[in-house]
Amino acid sequence: MDKKTMISEFEMAQSLELSAAELYAKIASDGDIQEQDIKTAFKTLAQDEHRHAQIVHEIIALIDKTL
């Protein structure tokens, strides 16, 4: 796989991570959901997805720098 394709694939993965984070954050802040455990779980998931996106960003930078 060439460098351009690898970066493109990882950028797509990063986009998915960020989309999931956005969805989870919306669920966590949804006023219709009263169960605090659910809100907390989705808030944590959103934070995790942001961390995953950061990891993917670092992978992209590594590929770009070294390949």
MDAnalysis code that builds the backbone (N, CA, C; Angstrom):
import MDAnalysis as mda
import numpy as np

u = mda.Universe.empty(201, n_residues=67, atom_resindex=np.repeat(np.arange(67), 3), trajectory=True)
u.add_TopologyAttr("name", ["N", "CA", "C"] * 67)
u.add_TopologyAttr("resid", np.arange(1, 68))
u.add_TopologyAttr("resname", ["MET", "ASP", "LYS", "LYS", "THR", "MET", "ILE", "SER", "GLU", "PHE", "GLU", "MET", "ALA", "GLN", "SER", "LEU", "GLU", "LEU", "SER", "ALA", "ALA", "GLU", "LEU", "TYR", "ALA", "LYS", "ILE", "ALA", "SER", "ASP", "GLY", "ASP", "ILE", "GLN", "GLU", "GLN", "ASP", "ILE", "LYS", "THR", "ALA", "PHE", "LYS", "THR", "LEU", "ALA", "GLN", "ASP", "GLU", "HIS", "ARG", "HIS", "ALA", "GLN", "ILE", "VAL", "HIS", "GLU", "ILE", "ILE", "ALA", "LEU", "ILE", "ASP", "LYS", "THR", "LEU"])
u.atoms.positions = np.array([
    [0.862, -1.172, 0.000],
    [0.000, 0.000, 0.000],
    [0.905, 1.230, 0.000],
    [0.596, 2.172, -0.846],
    [1.436, 3.367, -0.912],
    [1.051, 4.368, 0.184],
    [1.940, 5.330, 0.376],
    [1.795, 6.317, 1.443],
    [0.479, 7.086, 1.327],
    [0.149, 7.530, 0.137],
    [-1.071, 8.319, -0.069],
    [-2.314, 7.521, 0.307],
    [-2.345, 6.264, -0.091],
    [-3.490, 5.403, 0.230],
    [-3.579, 5.153, 1.725],
    [-2.434, 4.906, 2.354],
    [-2.429, 4.672, 3.801],
    [-2.969, 5.893, 4.544],
    [-2.481, 7.062, 4.169],
    [-2.943, 8.278, 4.827],
    [-4.436, 8.465, 4.608],
    [-4.894, 8.214, 3.408],
    [-6.321, 8.349, 3.108],
    [-7.162, 7.407, 3.961],
    [-6.714, 6.177, 4.099],
    [-7.443, 5.194, 4.913],
    [-7.481, 5.617, 6.381],
    [-6.361, 6.091, 6.887],
    [-6.332, 6.528, 8.281],
    [-7.130, 7.806, 8.492],
    [-7.164, 8.686, 7.505],
    [-8.000, 9.880, 7.615],
    [-9.483, 9.492, 7.676],
    [-9.854, 8.470, 6.923],
    [-11.234, 7.979, 6.984],
    [-11.527, 7.399, 8.371],
    [-10.581, 6.656, 8.915],
    [-10.750, 6.093, 10.261],
    [-10.884, 7.211, 11.290],
    [-10.077, 8.254, 11.155],
    [-10.145, 9.378, 12.076],
    [-11.505, 10.068, 11.984],
    [-12.001, 10.222, 10.788],
    [-13.312, 10.840, 10.589],
    [-14.411, 10.028, 11.271],
    [-14.324, 8.720, 11.171],
    [-15.308, 7.857, 11.826],
    [-15.233, 7.988, 13.341],
    [-14.019, 8.047, 13.869],
    [-13.852, 8.223, 15.317],
    [-14.485, 9.540, 15.775],
    [-14.253, 10.603, 15.020],
    [-14.803, 11.907, 15.394],
    [-16.316, 11.939, 15.249],
    [-16.849, 11.263, 14.236],
    [-18.302, 11.187, 14.080],
    [-18.943, 10.441, 15.243],
    [-18.310, 9.353, 15.650],
    [-18.814, 8.594, 16.795],
    [-18.757, 9.450, 18.057],
    [-17.667, 10.179, 18.244],
    [-17.537, 11.047, 19.423],
    [-18.652, 12.079, 19.451],
    [-18.953, 12.651, 18.298],
    [-20.016, 13.656, 18.220],
    [-21.377, 13.044, 18.567],
    [-21.646, 11.872, 18.031],
    [-22.911, 11.194, 18.321],
    [-23.025, 10.889, 19.810],
    [-21.966, 10.342, 20.394],
    [-21.999, 9.980, 21.806],
    [-22.167, 11.212, 22.691],
    [-21.534, 12.311, 22.321],
    [-21.672, 13.551, 23.090],
    [-23.111, 14.073, 23.016],
    [-23.727, 13.955, 21.846],
    [-25.129, 14.382, 21.702],
    [-26.039, 13.545, 22.596],
    [-25.797, 12.245, 22.610],
    [-26.605, 11.363, 23.458],
    [-26.396, 11.727, 24.927],
    [-25.132, 11.967, 25.302],
    [-24.818, 12.298, 26.699],
    [-25.500, 13.584, 27.150],
    [-25.728, 14.507, 26.223],
    [-26.332, 15.789, 26.602],
    [-27.816, 15.879, 26.243],
    [-28.387, 14.786, 25.786],
    [-29.804, 14.767, 25.397],
    [-30.693, 14.955, 26.628],
    [-31.485, 16.006, 26.611],
    [-32.375, 16.302, 27.731],
    [-33.492, 15.291, 27.911],
    [-33.787, 14.513, 26.880],
    [-34.833, 13.501, 26.984],
    [-34.363, 12.252, 27.724],
    [-33.073, 12.092, 27.849],
    [-32.529, 10.939, 28.567],
    [-32.325, 11.343, 30.016],
    [-33.038, 10.681, 30.896],
    [-32.993, 11.018, 32.319],
    [-32.007, 10.165, 33.110],
    [-31.701, 8.991, 32.601],
    [-30.841, 8.049, 33.323],
    [-29.396, 8.545, 33.336],
    [-28.902, 8.931, 34.500],
    [-27.555, 9.498, 34.613],
    [-26.476, 8.499, 34.230],
    [-26.683, 7.218, 34.509],
    [-25.683, 6.211, 34.145],
    [-25.478, 6.157, 32.630],
    [-26.559, 6.292, 31.898],
    [-26.486, 6.295, 30.432],
    [-25.728, 7.531, 29.957],
    [-26.070, 8.680, 30.509],
    [-25.400, 9.932, 30.132],
    [-23.897, 9.848, 30.420],
    [-23.560, 9.334, 31.580],
    [-22.149, 9.215, 31.956],
    [-21.415, 8.252, 31.035],
    [-22.047, 7.140, 30.718],
    [-21.415, 6.153, 29.837],
    [-21.142, 6.759, 28.458],
    [-22.107, 7.483, 27.916],
    [-21.917, 8.071, 26.593],
    [-20.923, 9.229, 26.623],
    [-20.850, 9.947, 27.720],
    [-19.847, 10.994, 27.849],
    [-18.451, 10.374, 27.848],
    [-18.295, 9.283, 28.567],
    [-17.017, 8.572, 28.598],
    [-16.667, 8.023, 27.225],
    [-17.643, 7.459, 26.544],
    [-17.414, 6.950, 25.185],
    [-16.970, 8.067, 24.248],
    [-17.590, 9.223, 24.348],
    [-17.211, 10.368, 23.517],
    [-15.753, 10.755, 23.775],
    [-15.364, 10.792, 25.028],
    [-13.978, 11.125, 25.373],
    [-13.018, 10.072, 24.822],
    [-13.405, 8.810, 24.925],
    [-12.574, 7.725, 24.390],
    [-12.396, 7.868, 22.882],
    [-13.472, 8.179, 22.183],
    [-13.393, 8.328, 20.731],
    [-12.499, 9.500, 20.343],
    [-12.521, 10.574, 21.119],
    [-11.613, 11.691, 20.854],
    [-10.155, 11.252, 21.037],
    [-9.906, 10.439, 22.054],
    [-8.542, 9.920, 22.247],
    [-8.140, 9.025, 21.079],
    [-9.060, 8.188, 20.614],
    [-8.771, 7.325, 19.465],
    [-8.445, 8.171, 18.236],
    [-9.213, 9.234, 18.024],
    [-8.969, 10.122, 16.881],
    [-7.586, 10.751, 16.992],
    [-7.175, 11.105, 18.199],
    [-5.839, 11.680, 18.404],
    [-4.755, 10.654, 18.085],
    [-4.976, 9.417, 18.480],
    [-4.018, 8.353, 18.167],
    [-3.893, 8.191, 16.657],
    [-5.025, 8.179, 15.967],
    [-5.008, 8.048, 14.510],
    [-4.284, 9.247, 13.889],
    [-4.503, 10.439, 14.434],
    [-3.796, 11.627, 13.955],
    [-2.279, 11.437, 14.083],
    [-1.845, 10.881, 15.199],
    [-0.422, 10.629, 15.408],
    [0.108, 9.589, 14.425],
    [-0.704, 8.581, 14.121],
    [-0.319, 7.568, 13.135],
    [-0.152, 8.214, 11.761],
    [-1.090, 9.078, 11.397],
    [-1.003, 9.773, 10.110],
    [0.285, 10.593, 10.040],
    [0.590, 11.316, 11.094],
    [1.816, 12.123, 11.124],
    [3.052, 11.240, 11.003],
    [3.031, 10.091, 11.667],
    [4.155, 9.165, 11.602],
    [4.343, 8.624, 10.186],
    [3.258, 8.229, 9.559],
    [3.323, 7.736, 8.179],
    [3.849, 8.837, 7.265],
    [3.307, 10.026, 7.431],
    [3.709, 11.139, 6.574],
    [5.198, 11.461, 6.741],
    [5.681, 11.368, 7.954],
    [7.076, 11.726, 8.247],
    [8.067, 10.643, 7.827],
    [7.690, 9.390, 7.996],
    [8.669, 8.315, 7.843],
    [8.590, 7.544, 6.541],
    [7.479, 7.610, 5.852],
    [7.382, 6.838, 4.593],
    [7.593, 7.712, 3.384],
])
